[in-house]
Amino acid sequence: MGLWKLVRGVRQLELHRLILVLIVFCLLSMAFLAYFVSNSPKIKEAPPMPFSDCGGVVAAAAGGQRAPLFLPPFTVRQRTVKAVDNSRTEPVVLVFVESIYSTRDQEIVAILESSRFRYHTEIAPSKGDVDGLMERDVGRYALVIYENILKYVNLDAWNRDLLDKYCAEFDVGIIGFFKANENSLLSAQLKGFPLFLHSNLGLRDYHINPAAPLLYITKPNEVEQGPLPGDDWTVFQSNHSTYEPVLLALTKSSEALAHLGPHRALHATVVQDLGLHDGIQRVLFGNNISFWLHKLIFVDAIAYLTGKRLCLSLERHLLVDVDDIFVGKEGTRMKVTDVKALLNTQNKLQTLVPNFTFNLGFSGKFYHAGTEEEDEGDDMLLQHRHEFWWFPHMWSHMQPHLFHNVSVLAEQMRLNMQFAQVCYSAPISTPLVECLESISIFMTHLSNYGNDRLGLYTFESLVKFVQCWTNLQLQTLPPMELAEKYFQIFPEEMDPLWQNPCHDKRHKDIWSKEKTCDRLPKFLVIGPQKTGTSALHSFLTLHPAITSNFPSPVTFEEIQFFNGPNYHNGIDWYMDFFPFPSNVSTDFMFEKSANYFDTEVVPKRAAALLPRAKILALLINPVDRAYSWYQHQRAHQDPVAINHTFHEVVTAGLSASKELLTLQNRSLKPGTYATHLEHWLVHYQARQLHIVDGTLLRSNPALVMDGIQQFLGVTPIFNYTQALVFDEGKGFWCQRLEGGRPKCLGKSKGRKYPEMAPETRAFLTEYYLEHNLELFRLLNRLGQALPTWLREELQSTSWS
């Protein structure tokens, strides 16, 4: 027993020693690894360029070491194609999407927006009317895009015929995408077309057909070697001469597929329909738009199918900002060798992009704040200061939005300017921080040039890539000249467009913590003028959960922000008209400005700041609205209205005085209701719009207000039957006070006018007939109830 205890004790001692040895070994290993990592040399040279000769890849792909490639059963030759002329259409793209949650839709829209192309999205109908394609004799859309081409080919016969006739008559093309899934047939004919689809394929080695007529930006002298992402590609086959392949690829499988043709055959994954089959030109993609080469071809397809109406020039401007010069931490800043590499890359890029120059952003306080080697790098930057462009950050590299004192901001900039005058003697420009398609400004940082030189590698590769794959012509300009160039290309953007800073976390993070978006309205009453908007405003403010804006000393209850010079006062000015809500989830703030309705710029501005707002439009018979506006001007002593009868105003010809035509325009134009509503529907969904029946509001306001409460989703439901009383003297409904006494609008409201002359009413009834029919069709399409006055007007016109 004693011997056993001795043996067990020795064993336990050995185990403890073993564990101790292992712990020591681990600690030494970690220390050695830390020393090795911290002292190992950093990679200072950029990786090799991905390619040095654009033609080299093509030559290698076509080299004698490979078997010859068999072209698909398309005739690959340059063809004479009928030129596109859709000049009788508006330059707007109609995008049919599968659902509001579609990711492909977002990618399509992103490209349209980056090119500043106007577009309208709708859920693709499988059944039901494809309506609203024309307005009078003008086509509303110059191009139709289907996120899923099957939604187009599976349209019912009536709507397919309607859409095809529109496309053929107005020379409108169609772009469609087919993304295969696990339920897709491996082989099938595209319904109604002499075209076969073979799906769920793995492909490799993407080729561009140089004979494809649509090529514009895309340069056809490259082959994208290697496998394409995914195994859900679709290829097209047809013997019809209308189809021209655009992009072609090999199958991944080394064995030939019997239904796809011989081994080593190229198969078309994007085809251009030249319109020889049915008179309609199309471009079909056998996958989605995510693949980078599809994005290029998509832009080319838009340009081709719209006859270059929706197309940017091949000229592109490039600016590379290098932020935080002098600011980086020790070990990441630029040394002499890094500055030499920066200059060397700049010289190489200048051979590819004329006058290319890096734009350096500096904070002077951090000059000579690194190691001795890095301070020498700072000195070398200044030695070559005239070879760069410069722009100032804050002196102490603080974020300017954290300062609420203008004098502090001014002092920060003064210190930087003083530093520049002493150290630089070089021109200093102001920064631009936009990233655009025609003008691309890349914001990079010092560490990408002084630590890993990734910036040098990236931009040299980028420029080479653009030159090899596209026909784009890269140029550069100093920042201020670049700003002028930008506004030459997009002059409409000289006018600011205020967006909601709370809808983007990045914007909200740099917004003052003292501000809140809760002071923005949840709905707008947009007019038009002289339809009863003041009465509607007074009724809405009776609701305990609904709050209007504070009155303006100039425009009274109306702010008139989105329609005129007030817009340039900015969103702080706008929000100051609204109180802080007591309960963000239930309080409904709104504003009413009646001239929003027919001011064309307003919908875009309103949707940028208030994209989720609901819109109330109050409509009465446009004939009565026009007459009311004329009488309103007479009451305000307008000399034109006083010196001319209403009949003279509405029937005046083009030779009439400017003042008379201005009054005529303000009398008649707002009453073309459908035209103005369409402008709003470009920027707002139909479910956000509510048409208020102005005639019914005058005769039965409680019923109308109940419908508005339901549309807004406001709680609690307010009893307007008890809150309103009819005033016999005024002739309209007013607020009921305690004891049943009415509180009505002022003397300027509810005036009684002389009867309109019968010949004038007949003239205006004829004038607005087509406009009212368009409103009828629009409201039917939107599923909105017809106002009583519109139903009566159309019935009486039909009867007569």
Buried (B, 14 or more C-beta within 10 A) or exposed (E): EEEEEEEEEEEEEEEEEEEEEEEEEEEEEEEEEEEEEEEEEEEEEBEEEEBEEBEEBBEEBEEEEEEEBBBBBBBBEEBEBEEBEBEBBBBBBBBBBBEEEBEBBEBBBEBBEBBBBBBBBBEBBEEEEBEBBBBEEEBBBBBBBBBBBBBBBBBEEEBBEBBBEBBBBBBBBBBBBBBBEEEBEEEEEBEBBBBBBBBBBBBBBBBBBEBBBBBBBBBBEBBBEEBBEBEBBBBBBBEBEBBBBBBBBBBBEEEBBEEBBEBBBBBBBBBBBBBBBBEBBBBBBBBBBEBEBBBBBBBBBBBBBBBEBBBBEEEBBBBBBBBBBBBBEEEBBBBBBBBBBBBEBBEBBEEEBEEBBBBBBBBBBBBEBBEEBBBBBBBBBBEEBEBBBBBBBBBEBBEEEEBEEEEEBEEBBEBBBEBBEEBBEBEBBEBBEEEBBBBBBBBBBBBBBBBBBBBBBBBBBBBBBBBBBBBBBBBBBBBEEBBEBBEEBEEEEEEEEBBBBBEEEEEBEEBEEEBBBBBBBBBBBBBBBBBBBBBBBBBBBBBEBBBBBEEBEEBEBBBBBBBBEBBEEEBEEBBEBBBEBEEEEEBBBBBBBBBBBBBEBBBBBBBBBBBEBBBBBBBBBBBBBBBBBBBBBBEEEBEBBEEBEBBBBBBBEEEBEEBBBEBBEBBBBBBBBBBBBBBBBBBBEBEBBBBBBBBBBBEBBBEBBBBBBEBBEBEEEBEBBEBBBEBEEBEBBBBBEEEEEBEBBEEEEBEEBEEBEEEBBEBBBEBBEEBBBBBBBBBEBBEBEBBBBBEEBBEEBEEE
